[in-house]
Amino acid sequence: MSDSTPFVLILYYSRSGATADMARQIAAGVESISGIEARLRTVPSVSTTCEAVDPEIPEEGAVYAVLDDLRQCSGIALGSPTRFGNMAAPLKYFLDNTSSLWMNGALIDKPASAFTSSSSLHGGQESTLLTMLVPLLHHGMVYAGVPYSETALINTQTGGTPYGASHVAGVRSDRPVDEHERTLCVAQGKRLARLALALNQMREGSAS
């Protein structure tokens, strides 16, 4: 990854792997657009135990996000499994500690989107995506969902919403991302990348 190339931050928490798989599909969509890259980052789990027990670098998968990832990005895709119709606590905890970015307006006018996975078809996917949208709006970001011009949104029998890509993982959380769900993840990544490039050019133009 070049230091000068704009990037979309794909920031997620994944417990069983489904959200991580979606993140990789969104990253593929981002990187199919010329002139921009994807940066995958995750967040550590949280616990009622006060002592820190997780290593500073995860044993596998994406590394942990830091505030500079958000400060330097040109757009964000936020991903979480559904927890009672809301985002998972680890992602919420990370977002709760972004006040310094809010105070400096670091994310204003950057495009953002969200994606989620649940074990059941009506497991609160849309409410999860809507609650994930709230902190992004507080940061002044421009939200981008999935438009109905994506025919997979109409044809899907499992995941997929206009609020963002989603996946039905099954009761045991072992159902793979299917064709329609994957198509929508890629489409969301492409749309976010195009918007990030366009808005990035506008910000650079107004600053010059």
KASUL-V338177 format. One record per residue. N is the residue number from 1. RES is the residue in three letters. SS is DSSP state (H for helix, E for strand, C for the rest). PHI is phi in radians with two decimals (none if undefined). OMEGA is omega in whole degrees, -180 to 180 (999 if undefined). Layout:
n: <N N>
res: <RES RES>
ss: <SS SS>
phi: <PHI PHI>
omega: <OMEGA OMEGA>
This chain:
n: <1 2 3 4 5 6 7 8 9 10 11 12 13 14 15 16 17 18 19 20 21 22 23 24 25 26 27 28 29 30 31 32 33 34 35 36 37 38 39 40 41 42 43 44 45 46 47 48 49 50 51 52 53 54 55 56 57 58 59 60 61 62 63 64 65 66 67 68 69 70 71 72 73 74 75 76 77 78 79 80 81 82 83 84 85 86 87 88 89 90 91 92 93 94 95 96 97 98 99 100 101 102 103 104 105 106 107 108 109 110 111 112 113 114 115 116 117 118 119 120 121 122 123 124 125 126 127 128 129 130 131 132 133 134 135 136 137 138 139 140 141 142 143 144 145 146 147 148 149 150 151 152 153 154 155 156 157 158 159 160 161 162 163 164 165 166 167 168 169 170 171 172 173 174 175 176 177 178 179 180 181 182 183 184 185 186 187 188 189 190 191 192 193 194 195 196 197 198 199 200 201 202 203 204 205 206 207 208>
res: <MET SER ASP SER THR PRO PHE VAL LEU ILE LEU TYR TYR SER ARG SER GLY ALA THR ALA ASP MET ALA ARG GLN ILE ALA ALA GLY VAL GLU SER ILE SER GLY ILE GLU ALA ARG LEU ARG THR VAL PRO SER VAL SER THR THR CYS GLU ALA VAL ASP PRO GLU ILE PRO GLU GLU GLY ALA VAL TYR ALA VAL LEU ASP ASP LEU ARG GLN CYS SER GLY ILE ALA LEU GLY SER PRO THR ARG PHE GLY ASN MET ALA ALA PRO LEU LYS TYR PHE LEU ASP ASN THR SER SER LEU TRP MET ASN GLY ALA LEU ILE ASP LYS PRO ALA SER ALA PHE THR SER SER SER SER LEU HIS GLY GLY GLN GLU SER THR LEU LEU THR MET LEU VAL PRO LEU LEU HIS HIS GLY MET VAL TYR ALA GLY VAL PRO TYR SER GLU THR ALA LEU ILE ASN THR GLN THR GLY GLY THR PRO TYR GLY ALA SER HIS VAL ALA GLY VAL ARG SER ASP ARG PRO VAL ASP GLU HIS GLU ARG THR LEU CYS VAL ALA GLN GLY LYS ARG LEU ALA ARG LEU ALA LEU ALA LEU ASN GLN MET ARG GLU GLY SER ALA SER>
ss: <C C C C C E E E E E E E C C C C C H H H H H H H H H H H H H H C C C C E E E E E E E C C C C C C C C C C C C C C C C C C C C E E C C H H H H H H C C E E E E E E E E E C C E E C H H H H H H H C C C H H H H H H C C C C C C E E E E E E E E C C C C C C H H H H H H H H H H H H H H C C C E E C C C C C C C C H H H H C C C C C E C C E C E E E C C C C C C C C C C H H H H H H H H H H H H H H H H H H H H H H H H H H H H H C>
phi: <none -1.38 -1.17 -1.64 -1.43 -1.11 -2.43 -1.71 -1.46 -1.88 -1.87 -2.57 -2.15 -2.42 -1.75 -1.89 1.85 -1.17 -1.15 -1.12 -1.11 -1.06 -1.04 -1.18 -1.18 -1.12 -1.06 -1.09 -1.12 -1.03 -1.37 -1.40 -1.70 -1.16 1.66 -2.55 -2.17 -1.94 -2.20 -1.54 -2.47 -2.20 -2.27 -1.30 -1.18 -1.99 -2.59 -1.28 -1.29 -1.28 -1.30 -1.25 -2.13 -1.38 -1.17 -1.15 -2.09 -1.05 -1.20 -2.64 1.40 -1.17 -1.39 -1.26 -1.31 -2.19 -1.07 -1.11 -1.05 -1.30 -1.09 -1.60 -1.27 -1.79 -3.06 -2.37 -1.99 -1.86 -2.23 -2.74 -1.17 -1.38 -2.18 0.95 1.35 -2.48 -1.23 -1.20 -0.98 -1.05 -1.23 -1.06 -1.08 -1.09 -1.12 -1.13 -1.87 -1.87 -1.02 -1.11 -1.19 -1.12 -1.12 -1.63 1.12 -1.16 -1.87 -1.04 1.21 -1.63 -1.34 -2.50 -2.62 -2.44 -2.57 -2.65 -2.44 -2.38 -1.39 -2.19 -1.08 -1.93 -1.62 1.63 -1.03 -1.20 -1.19 -1.09 -1.10 -1.16 -1.25 -1.21 -1.18 -0.99 -1.12 -1.15 -1.17 -1.09 -1.43 1.42 -1.40 -1.79 -1.46 -2.25 -1.59 -2.02 -1.31 -1.28 -1.17 -1.43 -1.13 -1.07 -1.17 -1.49 -1.55 -1.11 -1.90 -2.25 -1.52 2.16 -2.46 -1.21 -1.43 2.71 -1.11 -2.56 -2.51 -1.74 -1.52 1.57 -1.01 -1.68 0.99 -2.12 -1.41 -1.24 -1.11 -1.55 -1.05 -1.15 -1.09 -1.13 -1.02 -1.23 -1.09 -1.10 -1.08 -1.11 -1.09 -1.11 -1.10 -1.11 -1.13 -1.10 -1.16 -1.08 -1.12 -1.13 -1.23 -1.12 -1.13 -1.10 -1.12 -1.16 -1.17 -1.27 -1.45 -1.47>
omega: <179 179 -176 -179 177 -179 171 177 176 -171 -173 167 -179 -179 -176 175 -177 180 177 178 177 179 179 178 177 177 178 177 178 -172 173 178 -177 173 -180 -178 177 175 -180 177 178 178 180 175 174 -175 174 176 -176 -177 177 -177 -180 175 -179 178 -180 -179 178 178 -178 177 -179 180 170 -176 179 176 179 -177 -173 -175 175 178 -176 166 -174 -176 180 167 179 177 -180 177 -179 178 180 -176 -179 179 177 179 179 -179 179 -178 179 -178 -179 177 179 -178 -179 -179 -173 -175 -178 177 173 -179 -179 174 -178 177 -175 177 177 -178 -179 -176 -180 -175 177 -178 -174 178 176 180 180 179 176 178 -173 -180 178 177 177 177 179 -179 179 -173 179 177 180 -177 -179 170 172 -173 177 179 179 -173 -176 175 -177 -179 178 180 175 179 -180 180 177 -175 174 -172 -179 -176 -179 179 -178 179 -178 175 -175 -173 -179 180 179 179 -179 175 -180 179 179 177 179 -179 -180 180 180 179 179 179 -178 -178 177 178 178 -180 180 180 -179 180 -178 999>
